[in-house]
Amino acid sequence: MKFELAARIKELPPYLFADIDKKKVELRKQGKDLIDLGIGDPDLPTPPHIVAAMQAAAAEAKYHRYPSYEGMQAFREAAVKWYADRFGVRGLDANKECCALIGSKEGIAHFPVAFVNPGDLVLVPDPGYPVYATWTRFVGGEVHTMPLRRGNGFLPDLKAIPDEVARRAKLMWINYPNNPTAALATRGFYESVVEFATRHNIIVASDVAYSEVFFEGEPPASFLEVPGAKEVGIEFQSLSKTYNMTGWRIGFAVGNEQLVSGLGKVKTNTDSGAFEAVQAAAVAALGSSQACVEEMRAIYKERREVLCGGLEAAGFEVLRPKATFYVLVTCPKGYTSAEFVGKLLDAGVVSTPATGFGACGEGYVRLTLCADKSRMKEAAERIKRVKI
Ligand SMILES: Cc1ncc(COP(=O)(O)O)c(C=O)c1O
């Protein structure tokens, strides 16, 4: 029997990392030591008090049954309290304006199912987290890319969006601190997004998965801090990067009641919520001392100094991140992103072409800070020896 894939899967863009993955496997088979700065997955463990909360919760039979799709009351209350404490976003209703997610990716993927009809336009940043565009297409929507250019602080130029596009657009994705550029949003930008979305009746979906990974200046803001944001938007938050919990699959969405409720309708018909013991651990994470987050930031900051300092000393142009654990390196003259990634791999360092996040990523490769300081030093040394 031959089974044919659905068109939506066949039409997925080619997997850009396939070649790199193949080469990685080959090099490892040859016994080559690779420093993997390709994947945005914290190498640091989940803080012990969160693990302990999970261990205790896992032993409780009351948590072993089907969870509710919207999340435990205690989790939603902890999430809205954390929003008030961290961002000053007060008055979110834990019952109507908050929904637990099985990792923020789950919510980001399901959100368009609730709001995007075939033929609707969705405004998607380029470069950007691929799930925004993929699920737009899965539900029959059309992607209109918003280029993120260095000259504009990697913020989309809303004035460049043609009127007829704005008229047809149903939804806009924004993501700050940004993957892969590490850019931060200004308050003024968020205000202009609210104004634009209100004028054109567009839903704003803000992805703040990296809001707690920052190194200097003011902590990154939430989109919901801006007046009028809750009238137009929803925000996707994750515990993955904040507490080194990528494997646990827990996040939440907060914001406009209708938008949260629409997402909830998809979830009731899809999944049965996050394991309640994980939610109990998440309550411990959000509700206890945030000293572990401060420690995590200090570790990434030190690594950033070692990696960026080493690369700059070697003559590379590096976009030193103020937030996120991603470092963009400008490709040397004459190299595409894919070619430069190949060069780095030959030197024993795994990186990601920024073109994996969209065509506007051309000219950059992305390195992560997800390996210890000695590996950062070694990575910079190896890259320094690359013959350009
Ligand atoms: C920009 C962005 N948003 C969302 C996610 C999803 O994170 P999670 O599903 O672990 O919450 C990621 C993961 O890498 C990401 O880079």
The ligand as an SDF file (V2000), in Angstrom:
LIG
                    3D

 16 16  0  0  0  0  0  0  0  0999 V2000
    9.7120   32.2750   19.6920 C   0  0  0  0  0  0  0  0  0  0  0  0
    9.2620   31.0170   20.3390 C   0  0  0  0  0  0  0  0  0  0  0  0
    8.0020   30.9070   20.7470 N   0  0  0  0  0  0  0  0  0  0  0  0
    7.5250   29.8020   21.3130 C   0  0  0  0  0  0  0  0  0  0  0  0
    8.3460   28.7010   21.5130 C   0  0  0  0  0  0  0  0  0  0  0  0
    7.7270   27.4620   22.0930 C   0  0  0  0  0  0  0  0  0  0  0  0
    8.1550   27.1720   23.3640 O   0  0  0  0  0  0  0  0  0  0  0  0
    7.3570   26.1410   24.2880 P   0  0  0  0  0  0  0  0  0  0  0  0
    6.3990   25.3940   23.4290 O   0  0  0  0  0  0  0  0  0  0  0  0
    8.4000   25.2650   24.8710 O   0  0  0  0  0  0  0  0  0  0  0  0
    6.6370   26.9720   25.2970 O   0  0  0  0  0  0  0  0  0  0  0  0
    9.6740   28.7570   21.1000 C   0  0  0  0  0  0  0  0  0  0  0  0
   10.5420   27.5860   21.2770 C   0  0  0  0  0  0  0  0  0  0  0  0
   11.6650   27.5240   20.9090 O   0  0  0  0  0  0  0  0  0  0  0  0
   10.1530   29.9450   20.5040 C   0  0  0  0  0  0  0  0  0  0  0  0
   11.4080   30.0520   20.0710 O   0  0  0  0  0  0  0  0  0  0  0  0
  1  2  1  0
  2  3  1  0
  2 15  2  0
  3  4  2  0
  4  5  1  0
  5  6  1  0
  5 12  2  0
  6  7  1  0
  7  8  1  0
  8  9  2  0
  8 10  1  0
  8 11  1  0
 12 13  1  0
 12 15  1  0
 13 14  2  0
 15 16  1  0
M  END
$$$$
